[in-house]
């Protein structure tokens, strides 16, 4: 009888150990799932912060290029007058980046020009081309830290001479009196800045009157 009771007692202990093992395994699975989910959330947050930082770098470059183009236009008497092309953008040194829009084209110039082209035949001007200003960048070389992959670039379209001299002369009437004023040219400046990679791009555009 003692032998039978002892045997029954041992079987109960074994059953209890089996249940505890299953419970522990379930807890480990739950804890592991929570850990993986936390890691994914952390990675997503870090990735979002990095993307935001890269876009901010690109936006700063685009805005700097807009400012550089405006400074260049203010210092020049009328650089478009020397542009010996009817439509499109010039790739010639001295007038590079200056464009004449084609009213009959399906798309405006700024939508078809290649802003990523930094070669000697590019139709866009790099920041500092006409002002001598500089902009720190990796010059197209990878693994150069958190800075633009290349200098921002821009084009300047002469809207005043695009069709029928629009924008050259403006006449207005106020309280019966006629006023005629020469407001000069209207220029559309389109600039593109780059992030740490060339595929990270930001475009800024403004109308400038000179």
Secondary structure, DSSP 4 states (H G I P E B T S, - for coil): -HHHHHHHHHHHHHHHHHHHHHHHHHHHHHHHHHHHHHHHHHHHHHHHHHHHHHHHHHHHHHHHHHHHHHHHHHHSS-GGGG---SSEE--STTTTTEEE--TTSSS-HHHHS-TT--STT-SSEETTTTT-----B-TT-SS--SSBSS--EEEEEESTTSSTTTTSEEEEEETTEEEEEE---EEEEEEEEE-SSTT-EEEEEEEEE-
